[in-house]
Amino acid sequence: MNTALNVVRRNGLGLVAWLTGIVFFLPIAWMALTSFHSEADAATNPPSFTAALTLDSYREFFGVGGGASPWPALINSAMASVVSTLFVLLLAFPAAYALSIRRVRKWTDVLFFFLSTKMLPAVAGLLPIYLFAKNAGMLDNIWLLVILYTSMNLPIAVWMMQSFLAEVPVEVIEAARVDGARLPTILARVVAPISLPGVAATALICFIFSWNELLFARVLTGVVAETAPVFLTGFITSQGLFLAKVCAASLVVSLPVLAAGFTAQDKLVQGLSLGAVK
C-alpha cells in the first residue's frame, strides 16, 4: 500500500513539474512562433497558428534591408556583462572568504551592510550617477556601465559566495596551510575548485542581471555605448509596435543568456543546491 502511494506521489510530482515547465515555456514558444510570422499575421486577433512562416523580421532586425545593425549593441552588452562579471568574481571571492572562512570581526554587520545597498531603488541613484558621469566626461562610455554593473552585482555576489564558501571544509584549508601554502595559493587551488559550482551560479546570475539591465543603460548611453536592451526599445515607435520584429529581436537578444544557462546548468544546479538561494 505504501509502495503504491509513493509511486502515485512521485508520478503526481512529476506531472506537476512537467506542467509547470510547459507553462513557463509557452510564452517563449509563442514569441518564437510569432517572430516567424509577417507583421499582418502577427497582429491578427485571435492569432493564427497556420500563418505562413517568413524570415523577414530577422532580416530587418539584422539590418539586411538597410536598417540599423544590432551588432554594436550586442557587442556592448557582451562586453559590459562579461567584464563586469569577471570584476565581480575577483572582488567577491576574497570578500566571501573573509566573511565565511577567515571571518572578520562583526562579519554579520558587514553582510547586512552589503544587503542594505540593494534596498535603495535604482531610480533614486540615477540623477547623482548621471551628474557624476557628465562631469567626468563618461556619458555614452561602455566602461561606465562596467563600473556600474560591477558595483550593482557585487553585494548579491558576496552574499551568494559567502554561503558557498561556508560549505568548504576547514580541515582542507588547514592542511594546505600546514603544507606551506600561502593565501593566494589556497584561494586559487583549494577553495576555488571546491566552490566551483557556487562560483558558476554566481557568475551566471551576475551575467543575467548585467545583460538585462535597461534603466542606467537607457539614460547614460547614447549611440557609442548603446546596449541590446536599449536597442530593443527602438522598435517601439510613434508608428506603433511591430510585434513580429520585436519578437525576433527579443529572441535573438535572449539567446546569449539561454546559451550561458544551458552551458552552466550542471554547475548551476549544484551551486543552488548548496543553499545560496534561499
Secondary structure as UniProt FT lines:
FT   HELIX           2..35
FT   HELIX           39..42
FT   HELIX           56..61
FT   TURN            62..65
FT   HELIX           71..100
FT   TURN            105..106
FT   HELIX           107..116
FT   TURN            117..118
FT   HELIX           122..125
FT   HELIX           126..135
FT   TURN            136..137
FT   TURN            139..140
FT   HELIX           142..165
FT   TURN            166..167
FT   HELIX           170..178
FT   TURN            179..180
FT   HELIX           183..186
FT   HELIX           187..191
FT   HELIX           192..194
FT   HELIX           196..212
FT   HELIX           215..220
FT   TURN            224..225
FT   HELIX           228..233
FT   TURN            234..235
FT   STRAND          236..237
FT   TURN            238..239
FT   STRAND          240..241
FT   HELIX           243..263
FT   HELIX           265..273
FT   TURN            274..275
//
